[in-house]
């Protein structure tokens, strides 16, 4: 029996929205092939999904004319239960994902006009199609999370599960490392800040006088690389999705032809142009410039960090004390500098999960060793900092064990329990739900044979 990831059944059918325009063909004769409850599944839906998967190279294990309608049917079971349980999704989150996906399409295809030509639809229609699909995906995920939310495990459960695993089923764990970090951002001169502001004022004057186009300047000069590809356009966003300083100015703009005053945020300095307001959401363009750290200030910071590293090596101060006195990394300063892996929720990192600048530095270091100062881009603030790191521990690649990998084994066990629960839930709902399948579509080895009532 083929095994699917039940927790994310909607990935194939919803996540990859409109990757091709093949399914806009008019020569597909449509018909109802399944009925689940009072919801119909159309032949065209199945054909659209099959073509999309084929185009993207997504493998479908089994006959697509069996696998795809069954997945759609399972989605409908979850959506029906979500309706009964009054599951609703956060509109702001939906809107963010919609605009993110539209912006992705535009960046891949080249422009909004080319995107509309490619899909044969206006942006407003694409946006509504996306909204429906993303909304359904989020509802399904929330419904699944509600169903399995109470599944927990005790240490005894995890030990029992691990003890029963066949030797060849125990996973290999890649090499991991734990690090402590001290980072320092060199000061930026007022002269450099004034230079950036003057450049933005020059842009503003050229745009307001009609000598330059905002979107062209954004493509050429903005340091927000993603929005720069779209002429600085951010897409529709709510106030809460923007940093407060930016939102306060953007939401007060009225004239789509004028440019805002200069806005300072944690990311740098911006100018903004309104594109459109729609209810409590706004679409605007921006140009972001960041002041540069002078070579002299960077060199001074490297020298300071080198002196701190030497004090630690000589035993005159501990690394933990140095973190308290000198580190400007808000995320680690209160935790003795220990870096946290947001992907796993632990302090252990696989080398590939570290920022590339850190990974290169620590690869050949020993436990307890302190690095030389190096520069890196802080992934949280996107600003350049000077840092030193200490290797707290190194764990070589190994077969998972309870002492070193308890959290990982616990996650595997709980995920298995969730999948088993959802598997049983689908079988139960299948029995309770009216299902009718066109005879021509019944000759299948379904994962859940109970679709065809006897």
N, C-alpha and C positions, 0 to 999 in steps of 0.2 A: 504493500500500500504506500502510495507516495505521501511524503510528509511536507506539510506547508507550515509556514510560520503563522499560526492563527492570530497572533496579536496584531499582525499588520496585513490582514487579508486585502485591504484596499489599495496597497501600494501599486500593484500592476494596473488597476483599473482607474484610479483617481489621480495619483501623484503625478504621473507623466502626462499632463493635460495637453492635448492638441500638439503633439510633437510633429505631426505630419498633417497635410491637408488631403491625404488620399481618401479619407473617409467622407469627404464631401462629394464623392462620386454620386451621380444620379441614377446609375444603372443597377443599384442594389434594390431588389424587390423586397419590401419590408413585410414582416408578418410577426404575429405574437407567437413565441415558441415556448415560453414558460409563463405560468402565473403563480405568484407567491403571495398568499393572502389575497389582497385586492390590487396587487401591483403586477404589471405586465413586464416581461423581459422581451425585447424586440430582437429580431435577427440582426438588424443594423447595429445594435449596441455590441453584439458579439463580434461582428465583422470589423467594427471600428477598433475594438480592443486587439483583435488578432493582427490587423494591419499595423497598428501602432507598435505592438511587441515585435513583430517581424522587422519593421523598419529600424527599431532601436537595438535589435539583437538581443532582446530579453528572452531567455529560454523558457518555454512552457513545458513542464513535465507531463507528457500525455497528450491526448487529442485536444487541441484548443477548443473544438466545438463541444467538448464535454467539460473541460476544466474551467473555461471562462464563464459560461452561464451558471455553473455551480458556485463560483466565487461571487458573481453578482447576486445570486439567490441568498447566499450567506450574509452579504451586506444588507440585504433587505430585511433579514431577520433582526439584525442589530438595529437598523434604523427604526423598525416598527417598535421594538422594545424601548428605544430611546424616546420615541413619541409618547408611549405609555408612561414612562418615568419622567417626562417633562425635561429631558436633557436639552440645554441650550448652550450655545457657544458664545464666546466673547467676540462681539462684532469688531472691536478694534483689532484683535488678533487676526481675525479673518481678513480684514481690510489690509493689514500689513502683509500677509502672505500673498494676497491677490496682487498688490502693487509690486511686491518683490518678484513675483513670477512674470508679470507684464514687463517689468524693467529688464528681467533676464532675457525675455524674448527679443526686446528691442536691442539689447546689447549684442545678441547673437546674430540678428537679422540686419541690423544697421540703422534703422529709424522706425518711428511709429508708422509712417506711411508705407514703408516696405513690409512691416508686420501685417498691416491691414490687407495689403495686396496678397501676401503669402497665404493668409488664412481665409481670405475672401469675406472678412467681417470687419465692421467698425470696431474701434477700441471699446466703445461702450458695451457692445454686444459680447465681445471677448471677456470683458470684465465681469459681466453678469454670469456668463457660462463658468468662468473660473470660480466666482463666488459660490455658486451652487455646488460645484465639485469639491472645493476645499472645505466648505461648510459640512457637507456630508462626511468627508473624511474625518474631520475633527469630531463630529458627533459620534461616529463609529468608535473612534479611539477613546473618547470619554466614556461611552457606554461600556466598552471592554474594561477600562480602568475601574469603573464603578463595580463591575461584576467581580473583578479579581482583587479589589483594593484591600479586602480583609485577609488575604492570604499572607500569613507570616510564618516564620520558622523559628524554632528554638535551637540552641546549640546541640541538643541531643538529636534533633531531626537532621541537622546538617552532618553530624558525625555518622549517623546511621546511613544516610544517603551515600556518603563518601566510602564507607566501609563496603557497601554493596556494589560499588562500581567495578566492573571488570577491569583488569589491569590495562588492557589496550584501550579503554575508554577514558582513562584519566588524562586530562589535557596537559599539553606542554605549555609552560609559562615562559615567554621571552625574557631576556635579561632586563632587569629593572634597576633603577637608581633612585636614591633619596637625596635631595639637595637643600642646603640653606643658602640664602642669597642676601646680599646687601647691595642696594642700588641707590644711585645718587644722580639727580638731574642737574647738570651745570647751569648756572644762571644765564639768562639771555640779556644782552645789553639793551638799553633803551634806544640806542641808535638803530639796532636791528629791528626792534618793534616799530619804530617810526618809519623805517624803510618799507616794511610790509604794509603798514597803514597807507602810506603815500601811494604805493602801487595800486591798492584797492580804490583809493580816491580817484586815481587816474582812470581806472576801469569805469568807475561810476560816471565820471564826466563824459567819457567817450560814449557810453551807452545812452545816457540821458540826452545827449546832444545828437544822437542818431548816427554817430560816426563809427560805431561798432555794435555788433550783435552780442547779447549776453551769452547765448549758448555757444557761440564760436569762441569767445574768450574763456569760457568754462572748459571747453575741450582742450584749449591750448595751455591753460595756466593752472586750473584748479588742482589742488593736491588731494582732493577726495577722488581717487582714481576711478571708483566704480561709477559715481554719478557723472564724472567728467565725460565718460563714454557716451552719456545721454545728454550732453550739453548742460550738465549741472542739475538735471531734473531729478527730484527725489520721489515723485509719485505721491498719491494721496495718503496723508497721515493725520492722525489725531494729535491733539496738543500733548498728550501724555507720551507719545512716541518720540518726541523731540526733546532735546535738552532745554531746560527752562528759559535760558537766556535767548536761545534761538527762537523758541516758540513765541515768546513775548513779543518779539519784533515781527516775525512772519505773520502771525494772526492779526496784527494791526494794519497790515498792508492793504491798500484799497485799489491803487492804480497799477494795472498790469504792465504799464510801459515804464514805470519808474523803478529805481533801485533803492533799497533800504540804506540806512546808515550802517556803519561798520559794527559788527557784532562780535564780541569776544566770548568764546566758550573754552571748555577744557581741550578742544581739538585744535584751536587756533583762532584765526580771524576770518570772518565771513562777510560777504555782501549777498543780499537775497533779492529775488524778483518773483512776485506773485504770478502764477499761471491761472489758477482757478480755485474758487472756494465752493465747497459743496457740503452744506449743513455744518457739522462740527469737524469737518476734515478740510485739509488744504493741500494743494499741489503747488510747489514752488521750485525755482532753480536757486542754486547757490554757487559761489566760488569760494573755495577755502585756500588760504595761504597760511603757512606756518613759519614763524621766525626761526632762523638757523642759529645754532650754537657756534660761536666763533672758535677757530682752531686753538686760540690761546686759552679760552675758558675750558675747552675740552681737555687740553694738555694739563691744565692745573688740576682738574677733577681726577684725571688718571693718576697724577702724582700723589694727590691726597689719598685716593683709594689704595695705592701701592703702599703708602706709609701705614695705613690701617691694617692691611694684610700682614705687613712685617711685624707690627705690634702683636698681632694675634699669634703669628708663628713663634715669636720670642716669648710667649706666655705672659706678656704684660697686661693683656686684656683678653677676655674670652670672646669667641665669635658672637655669642648671645648678647654680651654687653655691648659689643660694637653695633649690633643690630639696633639696640635701644637708643644708642647715642647718635648714630649716623644715617641709618637707612631711611629713605623716603618712599619705600614701597609700602603703601597702605595695606596691601593684601597680606603681607608677611610680617610686618614690623611687630605685631602683637603676638606672633607665634614663633618667636626665636628665629625668624627668617626662613622657617620651613616652607618650602613651596608645596602648594596643593594642586593635585591633578583634578581639574574640574570634570574630566571625562569619567573618572572612576570614583571620585569623592575620597581618595586616599592620598598619601604623600608619595606613593610610588609611581614612577614614570617609566614607560618604555622609552628608549632613546628617540624613537620616531615621533613621540608626543611632545618632546621638548622644543622650545624655540630653537631654530637652527643655530643661532649664535652660541647658545649654551651647549647644545649637543656637541658641537665641534670642540669646545673647550674641555668638557668633562670626560670625553670618551676614553682618554688614556690616563686620567687621574686616578689616584689611589684613595681609599677610604681615609678620611681625616685630612686630606690634602686641601690646601686653599689655592685657588687659581690666581693668576696674574689679572690685573684689571683689564676689562674688555668693554667695548661699546656694543649696545644692542638696542633694538626698538622694543619698547615695553608694549606687549600685546594688548594690554588694557587701555593705555592712553595713546598708543601709536606715536609716542615721543621718544627721542633718543636719550638713553641713560648710560652711565658708566657703572659697571657692576663687578663684584667679586663673588665667587661661590665656593662653598665647602661641600665636599662629598661626605654625606652622613652615613650612607650605606650603599653597598652594591650587592645585588642578588643575581647570580648567574642564571642562565636559562636552565630550567629544571622541570621535572614532572610535578604537577600541583600537589601540595600537601597541606594539611590542616594548620600547621604551625605558621607557615609563611603566607598562605593564600586563602585563609578562611573566608574573607569577604567575597572573593571570586567564586569559591565553591558554594557559598550561601546563595549568591545571585543565580548561579546555574540551577540549583535546587528549586529556588522559588519560581524561576521562569518555567521550569518543567511542570511545577504544580499549577501554574497559571494556564499553561497550554492544555493540560489535562482537564482543568475545570471548564475552559471554554469549549473544548472538544465535546465534553458531556453536555454542556449547555446547548450547543448546536443540535445535538441528537434529540434532546428533550423538546426544543422549540420546533424542530422538524416534524415531530409527531403531532404537535398541537396546531400546526399551521396548515391551512388548505394549500395544496400544491398540485398544479396540473402541468404536465409536460407533453408537448406535441409528440405523437408516436415516433415521428422521424428523428426526434432528438433524444430518445430514450435508450438507444443502444450504446450505453456508456458504462464504464467501470468507475462510478462515482466514489469519491472518498467517503461520502456519507450515503450509503445505498438507500436509506429510507425516504428519499424524495419520491420514489414511485410507490404509491400506496397499493397494497394488495387486498 
